[in-house]
Amino acid sequence: MKTPGTIPSRRSLLTAGAGAALAVALPAGAARAASSPDATGVVRQLRELEREYGARLGVYARDTGTGRTVLHRSDELFPMCSVFKTVAAAAVLRDLDRDGTFLAKRIHYTQQEVTDAGGGEITKRPENIAGSLTVAELCSAAIAQSDNAAANLLLRELGGPTAVTRFCRSVGDRTTRLDRSEPDLNSAEPTRVTDTTTPRAIGRTYARLTLGHLLTPEDRERLTGWLLSNTTSGDRLRAGLPRDWAVADKTGAGSYGTNNNVGIAWPPGRPPLVVSILSTMPDADAPRDNTLIAKTAKLLADTFA
């Protein structure tokens, strides 16, 4: 790990993550037992944030070095939205690519596919529509820019949205499920059980993928690199965490003010933290407020300081 104030390299993050792999693999009961020193106070503040924003807020945060956790509605279902894109890319890495050949495969698509997906920052560019993108470029676009069309093209290669569900089951996640593609999966109705996850389930899955041994070291480095390059959480998770922490994360958003942010954060000189924050509101047209995620992230950073 580099000195405070510098961003560690992907390789050093992987090395630090390997030391935390056993902590990540602890059973769910162990996470409940290893609570924060001030768990009651933290949960009280999270409830205050819920009242302030009129939201339902779910949190799973874990210090992989000490095992301390913060849990709030950690096993309640929330709409997953775009946080599925990291899992889809991981499924591509593990199940479709063997030696980089598949990642180099060029995928041709149309403007209509971009429109049907609800757009895409990278896929919408005329030069990319004309010339195609590689699978690796689609993975990067889906995670770093949350490109919907790129994600749908990855789902097509995997065999459809339920491939993400099967992948989750294969890595020990019995909860997370994907049933639809973009943009329909973001409808986020409060009673819906499809296209959902829980803060604990998705947080632990992200940890297994980036800190555990489910992917090869090379594929963990690729996935972590895409997450480190994320451009969509500057006013969410990254706004609430200290600026000298390296953050590898993914956001998601949908109807009912749904706003999610899940990732791994490396404080300088310390093992990583797993942070999963999911939120939703009761009204279909409720505006998304990124400051709720930022304030929750700051509260968690202060708790684990």
RORO-650454 format. One record per residue (C-alpha): residue number from 1; x, y, z; residue in one letter. Coordinates in nm, 3 decimals, always signed. Layout:
N
> NUM;X;Y;Z;A .
...
# end
This chain:
305
> 1;+0.000;+0.000;+0.000;M .
> 2;+0.132;+0.339;-0.091;K .
> 3;+0.167;+0.626;+0.148;T .
> 4;-0.137;+0.833;+0.247;P .
> 5;-0.252;+1.082;-0.013;G .
> 6;-0.166;+0.863;-0.312;T .
> 7;-0.387;+0.623;-0.502;I .
> 8;-0.258;+0.265;-0.474;P .
> 9;-0.199;+0.065;-0.790;S .
> 10;-0.443;-0.203;-0.900;R .
> 11;-0.181;-0.467;-0.825;R .
> 12;-0.129;-0.341;-0.469;S .
> 13;-0.504;-0.334;-0.415;L .
> 14;-0.525;-0.697;-0.521;L .
> 15;-0.246;-0.785;-0.281;T .
> 16;-0.425;-0.609;+0.004;A .
> 17;-0.750;-0.773;-0.097;G .
> 18;-0.601;-1.122;-0.089;A .
> 19;-0.523;-1.075;+0.278;G .
> 20;-0.886;-0.990;+0.341;A .
> 21;-1.025;-1.287;+0.147;A .
> 22;-1.078;-1.503;+0.454;L .
> 23;-1.264;-1.224;+0.630;A .
> 24;-1.487;-1.178;+0.326;V .
> 25;-1.566;-1.549;+0.324;A .
> 26;-1.696;-1.553;+0.682;L .
> 27;-2.053;-1.686;+0.715;P .
> 28;-2.336;-1.437;+0.752;A .
> 29;-2.369;-1.510;+1.122;G .
> 30;-2.014;-1.392;+1.182;A .
> 31;-2.095;-1.059;+1.019;A .
> 32;-2.382;-1.013;+1.263;R .
> 33;-2.164;-1.090;+1.561;A .
> 34;-1.880;-0.852;+1.473;A .
> 35;-2.072;-0.530;+1.516;S .
> 36;-1.942;-0.176;+1.523;S .
> 37;-1.831;-0.043;+1.865;P .
> 38;-2.114;+0.211;+1.841;D .
> 39;-2.362;+0.010;+1.635;A .
> 40;-2.666;+0.148;+1.816;T .
> 41;-2.559;+0.507;+1.760;G .
> 42;-2.483;+0.449;+1.393;V .
> 43;-2.819;+0.283;+1.328;V .
> 44;-2.993;+0.570;+1.505;R .
> 45;-2.822;+0.817;+1.272;Q .
> 46;-2.917;+0.606;+0.970;L .
> 47;-3.280;+0.616;+1.083;R .
> 48;-3.254;+0.991;+1.115;E .
> 49;-3.131;+1.008;+0.754;L .
> 50;-3.430;+0.799;+0.648;E .
> 51;-3.667;+1.044;+0.816;R .
> 52;-3.485;+1.345;+0.673;E .
> 53;-3.507;+1.218;+0.316;Y .
> 54;-3.832;+1.021;+0.338;G .
> 55;-3.647;+0.715;+0.215;A .
> 56;-3.598;+0.351;+0.300;R .
> 57;-3.225;+0.306;+0.343;L .
> 58;-3.035;-0.022;+0.348;G .
> 59;-2.672;-0.049;+0.458;V .
> 60;-2.414;-0.325;+0.480;Y .
> 61;-2.062;-0.209;+0.562;A .
> 62;-1.774;-0.427;+0.674;R .
> 63;-1.416;-0.361;+0.777;D .
> 64;-1.237;-0.664;+0.633;T .
> 65;-0.944;-0.612;+0.868;G .
> 66;-1.137;-0.621;+1.195;T .
> 67;-1.465;-0.783;+1.093;G .
> 68;-1.662;-0.491;+1.238;R .
> 69;-1.989;-0.428;+1.056;T .
> 70;-2.269;-0.175;+1.030;V .
> 71;-2.605;-0.328;+0.939;L .
> 72;-2.932;-0.146;+0.874;H .
> 73;-3.212;-0.314;+0.676;R .
> 74;-2.927;-0.526;+0.544;S .
> 75;-3.150;-0.822;+0.455;D .
> 76;-3.444;-0.630;+0.307;E .
> 77;-3.502;-0.643;-0.068;L .
> 78;-3.424;-0.333;-0.274;F .
> 79;-3.436;-0.272;-0.651;P .
> 80;-3.093;-0.360;-0.789;M .
> 81;-3.077;-0.126;-1.090;C .
> 82;-2.734;-0.078;-1.248;S .
> 83;-2.527;-0.238;-0.973;V .
> 84;-2.592;-0.563;-1.165;F .
> 85;-2.347;-0.449;-1.434;K .
> 86;-2.043;-0.541;-1.226;T .
> 87;-2.179;-0.893;-1.179;V .
> 88;-2.251;-0.926;-1.551;A .
> 89;-1.894;-0.826;-1.636;A .
> 90;-1.762;-1.074;-1.380;A .
> 91;-1.973;-1.348;-1.539;A .
> 92;-1.823;-1.263;-1.877;V .
> 93;-1.472;-1.284;-1.731;L .
> 94;-1.528;-1.616;-1.555;R .
> 95;-1.762;-1.800;-1.790;D .
> 96;-1.692;-1.670;-2.141;L .
> 97;-1.330;-1.559;-2.151;D .
> 98;-1.041;-1.798;-2.120;R .
> 99;-0.732;-1.632;-2.260;D .
> 100;-0.845;-1.284;-2.359;G .
> 101;-0.982;-1.398;-2.692;T .
> 102;-1.344;-1.338;-2.600;F .
> 103;-1.267;-0.998;-2.448;L .
> 104;-1.116;-0.900;-2.782;A .
> 105;-1.424;-1.011;-2.977;K .
> 106;-1.592;-0.723;-3.158;R .
> 107;-1.965;-0.679;-3.101;I .
> 108;-2.169;-0.508;-3.370;H .
> 109;-2.490;-0.329;-3.275;Y .
> 110;-2.734;-0.069;-3.404;T .
> 111;-2.857;+0.275;-3.304;Q .
> 112;-3.196;+0.117;-3.232;Q .
> 113;-3.040;-0.110;-2.970;E .
> 114;-2.890;+0.193;-2.798;V .
> 115;-3.226;+0.371;-2.804;T .
> 116;-3.414;+0.065;-2.676;D .
> 117;-3.171;+0.034;-2.384;A .
> 118;-3.231;+0.391;-2.276;G .
> 119;-2.903;+0.519;-2.417;G .
> 120;-2.537;+0.480;-2.344;G .
> 121;-2.254;+0.730;-2.307;E .
> 122;-2.006;+0.516;-2.502;I .
> 123;-2.231;+0.308;-2.727;T .
> 124;-2.420;+0.612;-2.860;K .
> 125;-2.112;+0.757;-3.029;R .
> 126;-2.148;+0.735;-3.409;P .
> 127;-1.795;+0.605;-3.457;E .
> 128;-1.863;+0.317;-3.218;N .
> 129;-2.194;+0.227;-3.379;I .
> 130;-2.021;+0.224;-3.717;A .
> 131;-1.713;+0.036;-3.605;G .
> 132;-1.834;-0.186;-3.316;S .
> 133;-1.683;-0.230;-2.969;L .
> 134;-1.490;-0.515;-2.814;T .
> 135;-1.636;-0.713;-2.524;V .
> 136;-1.370;-0.560;-2.297;A .
> 137;-1.476;-0.211;-2.407;E .
> 138;-1.839;-0.299;-2.338;L .
> 139;-1.749;-0.419;-1.987;C .
> 140;-1.561;-0.097;-1.920;S .
> 141;-1.846;+0.117;-2.055;A .
> 142;-2.111;-0.073;-1.857;A .
> 143;-1.924;-0.024;-1.528;I .
> 144;-1.732;+0.302;-1.561;A .
> 145;-2.001;+0.499;-1.749;Q .
> 146;-2.304;+0.282;-1.655;S .
> 147;-2.375;+0.246;-2.027;D .
> 148;-2.713;+0.071;-2.059;N .
> 149;-2.671;-0.050;-2.415;A .
> 150;-2.329;-0.194;-2.333;A .
> 151;-2.483;-0.384;-2.042;A .
> 152;-2.762;-0.522;-2.262;N .
> 153;-2.507;-0.640;-2.518;L .
> 154;-2.318;-0.822;-2.243;L .
> 155;-2.643;-0.982;-2.128;L .
> 156;-2.704;-1.096;-2.485;R .
> 157;-2.363;-1.264;-2.492;E .
> 158;-2.432;-1.431;-2.156;L .
> 159;-2.769;-1.565;-2.269;G .
> 160;-3.002;-1.316;-2.103;G .
> 161;-3.062;-1.150;-1.765;P .
> 162;-3.117;-1.477;-1.578;T .
> 163;-2.752;-1.565;-1.648;A .
> 164;-2.666;-1.302;-1.386;V .
> 165;-2.894;-1.479;-1.137;T .
> 166;-2.728;-1.814;-1.212;R .
> 167;-2.386;-1.659;-1.170;F .
> 168;-2.485;-1.517;-0.831;C .
> 169;-2.607;-1.857;-0.715;R .
> 170;-2.280;-2.013;-0.827;S .
> 171;-2.079;-1.774;-0.606;V .
> 172;-2.293;-1.826;-0.296;G .
> 173;-2.537;-1.536;-0.337;D .
> 174;-2.884;-1.688;-0.284;R .
> 175;-3.068;-1.356;-0.300;T .
> 176;-2.959;-1.132;-0.589;T .
> 177;-3.161;-1.186;-0.906;R .
> 178;-3.190;-1.022;-1.246;L .
> 179;-3.500;-1.085;-1.458;D .
> 180;-3.512;-0.803;-1.713;R .
> 181;-3.274;-0.595;-1.920;S .
> 182;-3.225;-0.219;-1.945;E .
> 183;-3.420;+0.001;-1.898;P .
> 184;-3.715;-0.209;-1.774;D .
> 185;-3.523;-0.347;-1.474;L .
> 186;-3.525;+0.002;-1.320;N .
> 187;-3.903;+0.026;-1.267;S .
> 188;-3.835;-0.038;-0.896;A .
> 189;-4.192;-0.090;-0.772;E .
> 190;-4.193;-0.136;-0.392;P .
> 191;-4.369;-0.475;-0.412;T .
> 192;-4.150;-0.619;-0.686;R .
> 193;-3.924;-0.914;-0.602;V .
> 194;-3.769;-0.944;-0.948;T .
> 195;-3.451;-0.748;-1.026;D .
> 196;-3.374;-0.714;-0.655;T .
> 197;-3.100;-0.773;-0.404;T .
> 198;-3.024;-0.689;-0.042;T .
> 199;-2.744;-0.468;+0.091;P .
> 200;-2.575;-0.767;+0.252;R .
> 201;-2.610;-0.997;-0.049;A .
> 202;-2.477;-0.757;-0.312;I .
> 203;-2.207;-0.621;-0.081;G .
> 204;-2.074;-0.969;-0.011;R .
> 205;-2.088;-1.059;-0.381;T .
> 206;-1.886;-0.751;-0.475;Y .
> 207;-1.637;-0.844;-0.203;A .
> 208;-1.605;-1.201;-0.327;R .
> 209;-1.544;-1.081;-0.681;L .
> 210;-1.283;-0.815;-0.600;T .
> 211;-1.119;-0.948;-0.283;L .
> 212;-1.176;-1.323;-0.295;G .
> 213;-1.058;-1.602;-0.522;H .
> 214;-1.363;-1.652;-0.746;L .
> 215;-1.186;-1.486;-1.037;L .
> 216;-0.829;-1.534;-1.149;T .
> 217;-0.585;-1.264;-1.030;P .
> 218;-0.578;-1.121;-1.382;E .
> 219;-0.957;-1.102;-1.402;D .
> 220;-0.982;-0.953;-1.051;R .
> 221;-0.739;-0.685;-1.165;E .
> 222;-0.948;-0.613;-1.476;R .
> 223;-1.272;-0.594;-1.279;L .
> 224;-1.118;-0.379;-1.006;T .
> 225;-0.971;-0.150;-1.270;G .
> 226;-1.310;-0.094;-1.429;W .
> 227;-1.459;-0.018;-1.087;L .
> 228;-1.177;+0.220;-0.995;L .
> 229;-1.249;+0.404;-1.321;S .
> 230;-1.616;+0.460;-1.235;N .
> 231;-1.731;+0.810;-1.332;T .
> 232;-2.082;+0.810;-1.183;T .
> 233;-2.033;+0.828;-0.805;S .
> 234;-1.847;+1.156;-0.765;G .
> 235;-2.140;+1.311;-0.578;D .
> 236;-2.245;+0.989;-0.403;R .
> 237;-2.017;+0.735;-0.234;L .
> 238;-1.695;+0.908;-0.335;R .
> 239;-1.826;+1.244;-0.210;A .
> 240;-1.875;+1.102;+0.138;G .
> 241;-1.550;+0.907;+0.174;L .
> 242;-1.212;+1.073;+0.242;P .
> 243;-1.040;+1.187;-0.074;R .
> 244;-0.726;+0.981;-0.008;D .
> 245;-0.923;+0.654;-0.011;W .
> 246;-0.915;+0.448;-0.330;A .
> 247;-1.272;+0.356;-0.427;V .
> 248;-1.382;+0.083;-0.668;A .
> 249;-1.759;+0.110;-0.699;D .
> 250;-2.075;+0.104;-0.907;K .
> 251;-2.392;+0.312;-0.888;T .
> 252;-2.750;+0.236;-0.980;G .
> 253;-3.070;+0.441;-1.004;A .
> 254;-3.433;+0.393;-1.099;G .
> 255;-3.790;+0.501;-1.037;S .
> 256;-3.921;+0.563;-0.684;Y .
> 257;-3.611;+0.771;-0.615;G .
> 258;-3.403;+0.452;-0.613;T .
> 259;-3.037;+0.529;-0.560;N .
> 260;-2.769;+0.267;-0.498;N .
> 261;-2.393;+0.260;-0.456;N .
> 262;-2.187;-0.052;-0.385;V .
> 263;-1.813;-0.095;-0.377;G .
> 264;-1.483;-0.150;-0.203;I .
> 265;-1.285;+0.132;-0.041;A .
> 266;-0.917;+0.118;+0.056;W .
> 267;-0.817;+0.360;+0.335;P .
> 268;-0.442;+0.431;+0.321;P .
> 269;-0.241;+0.165;+0.501;G .
> 270;-0.547;-0.037;+0.606;R .
> 271;-0.742;-0.339;+0.478;P .
> 272;-1.039;-0.252;+0.256;P .
> 273;-1.394;-0.173;+0.357;L .
> 274;-1.696;-0.323;+0.184;V .
> 275;-1.974;-0.065;+0.146;V .
> 276;-2.324;-0.134;+0.017;S .
> 277;-2.584;+0.144;+0.031;I .
> 278;-2.927;+0.092;-0.128;L .
> 279;-3.218;+0.335;-0.104;S .
> 280;-3.566;+0.386;-0.240;T .
> 281;-3.871;+0.606;-0.178;M .
> 282;-4.248;+0.547;-0.170;P .
> 283;-4.348;+0.764;-0.469;D .
> 284;-4.287;+0.658;-0.828;A .
> 285;-4.179;+1.005;-0.937;D .
> 286;-3.969;+1.084;-0.628;A .
> 287;-3.646;+1.262;-0.723;P .
> 288;-3.316;+1.089;-0.663;R .
> 289;-3.108;+1.272;-0.403;D .
> 290;-2.740;+1.185;-0.419;N .
> 291;-2.666;+1.360;-0.090;T .
> 292;-2.838;+1.076;+0.098;L .
> 293;-2.574;+0.835;-0.033;I .
> 294;-2.294;+1.084;+0.035;A .
> 295;-2.408;+1.149;+0.392;K .
> 296;-2.442;+0.775;+0.457;T .
> 297;-2.093;+0.715;+0.321;A .
> 298;-1.947;+0.988;+0.544;K .
> 299;-2.120;+0.841;+0.847;L .
> 300;-1.969;+0.500;+0.768;L .
> 301;-1.622;+0.646;+0.709;A .
> 302;-1.637;+0.824;+1.045;D .
> 303;-1.756;+0.506;+1.214;T .
> 304;-1.466;+0.298;+1.083;F .
> 305;-1.203;+0.571;+1.125;A .
# end
